[in-house]
């Protein structure tokens, strides 16, 4: 038994320090720091460490085994399906349809002969059974276990040994061996570590549902994202039927792939993304961006509203990166002298799509200039380009795919960076190269 040293740990954020304080220096909470006795284990010498573990090679398996989810678009986002023993984290806002998606996925996995265990800490068995009946799923074929206690979930999964374990959600599960509340950083970190250990030891593919904060970030400690193998985000406007599954971190496939769903009365239905999302129209404040999502390009309409303000101006966006929106607004204001600094600025993307592609900067600039000047962008015009702080238009990747998407969306002209023009654009599309945002805006409103 080693020495017992004094350690003071915050019950809110698990930050440790060598001395007590009334306020945690990490999270700023008052009265959460308490003493915790820790036994310092003595270091083992090299001679007492036992035999060395065997050295293995990195020869790949002859054939990589994947589990099909029953949703071709989800399999594409995952890189070919679920990898046995992997841990997938699905994050999304409340009410977006995470539980519905996983219930349908569990039903299709079960129908394909893969035993799937659903552990729910947010809903009782009757609530889940009612949803399954409403979606037209066979509830008798689905295996369910209460998911509030970590020990019960681990024991049930070890006994049943399902091919896929679904935990809804990681923020509601609790470990009775710790005193912190469910959803706290310590509980989330400890429960996730135990479930990841089970997945790796037993070869059980584990799907964890995660909550997001009001800013859209994944709730809980950042170590949770590092520990899992795949991070997926389920996005969309709750009042509309469009849902988008976006692949982020992926150790077994490409990053940035997306799939589209539509929420109907019978659940989520896969939808193939069309060549265009939204309809810009001819009114001022609208522009069409040729965005890239994964390896696919499509036309998406963005809108901007510029309103003069006497007080402190507001900046609010929906579906756009707020920091990037402000930078684009500042660059556009300086290039075109639109007095945007004294105006309230609002921006949005169509269809609830979250547009974070830098290639959409030029379209946002055109929409802001159009709203501020009251002039509509020339009909049938699309925009591709990243704005630098000097106003220069930088080329973006996958221009051939973007040009093809612009032609498929029925656009007549495409304004893009002079350094990114593809060698052979379609004859139906007039590609207009520009070098500065001022030149791009001049051509967007009818100049040549």
Steps between C-alpha positions, in 0.01 A plus 500: 500500500652832398473835666163670528521849362243781524323598183215747460259426215216711358175303485382703201790476256729244668788750511757402762742715698741461786326749731145590587322809372146623531466549126616259229771662288391301191121537479443786747240317713485581873497236774572204273860428605537218754787291629550155352747244632713342229734207550815566305609168356869434503676479167584153384856440395587344170597171664165468682276596210464142382546364150473742213182483286538337160586721204239484224510599134266728307406255228136580415227240514434321169149642491368787708164410650235771515146496634247656265256734673217456250540866399727528194567869565606434862730222380657751259554753781659231717727387219324172421305413814564445870834351604467229770631624833489867396336778701286756315380823662182654354440861609208726429262758642196392705206388286703470181430126471805321642294241690274445200796445268666250733174314564450457125865400463466242780191357331678461166805345664275249678319415178838433337589250773721724716390500862462858619454603865342838571580647842303818569550726798273773368184301429323209668426175320139604436605826335744326268241231419244771418743669260579168333130433448448850357786444256364162395794304644485154652554575869504133600818444298689784673701436817462773764678564830463792744800724453520706817755292692840431345543169679169368370583600143842335514362183659216469250727563201756248624228236547311565174811579289317697229664595173400864559432681829309830491525724809254791509661706638850523647393807705222309682693189596653496850760311697396443862864480609541876453311776679475745208168551326419335164607718210795649689847486350616230739197277440510541122872430485480195727192346337638553150831340598319192637286464187801544272683234697204263457487568126870429449509195727183330376496627138161668551432797273374777728291800397490783755250785483644835612337830581612836362519840665306808393800599285481171311810348661505149643415505871740344750879483510694529176675174585179322400553594134861384513410166658238386248575378148232690305316825571175565310279807528129502421390846392205679351222745577258332747202677340588368155524144381858511372765322707869468419740243642855636487812291554774667702781300652520154340782254560359254247389717210491844342411811697243756394255264327132586540166331447154653477182387673143621513294469818157358415211357701655155463851603604812608314523430128821525299500772236752548224620859499387682191719733299355797686393576857254789514402752236677835497244695301556847356457706816790691659694326775525156335792321338585143401811329632648184352593322821684178570376242751730202519578405143176646362437848370160666472343841467364650821333837532603746770316809615613816673313790656659840567300736723628845605523536878531795735618291793752219534458290184412130526662212313293184476526200266325167445692224327814712452819531701447818707871587522556451129183697424634801688837480323333480158277795592802710602691417181194573284435829680853619439497395135162648407454773766154377602505635860431155640672586828200715602237249390345190645605196297309174467597197294350158433539196280211318333347173614653503847837408348806601699739661253859496627679471165745790442394490135172663606667826607446670166129415496457644851678818390274528196188451714613771745580745220169423331297566814693816589465648151147376431613350168440137411785279384494422129262209441655154463832593657691282747803581715807302609794648684667554834557859614832607648526796738633711215194430286679265261305198376684179576443179305335205676521125453288271279425765239411245231231354726373848587480604136309183414261564791441858384411379151271228642320763711416696185725799563608710205819653640747429779722763660811341650867560572723555199740243640243221515338491157477140371650435155177387327183643659159402356390702200170586671683676786681831466793493745604853601845521668560779754786595729343739752165521677441846352537360148272209588225729630523716189442197278230360732279803438522501121851619415728300268 
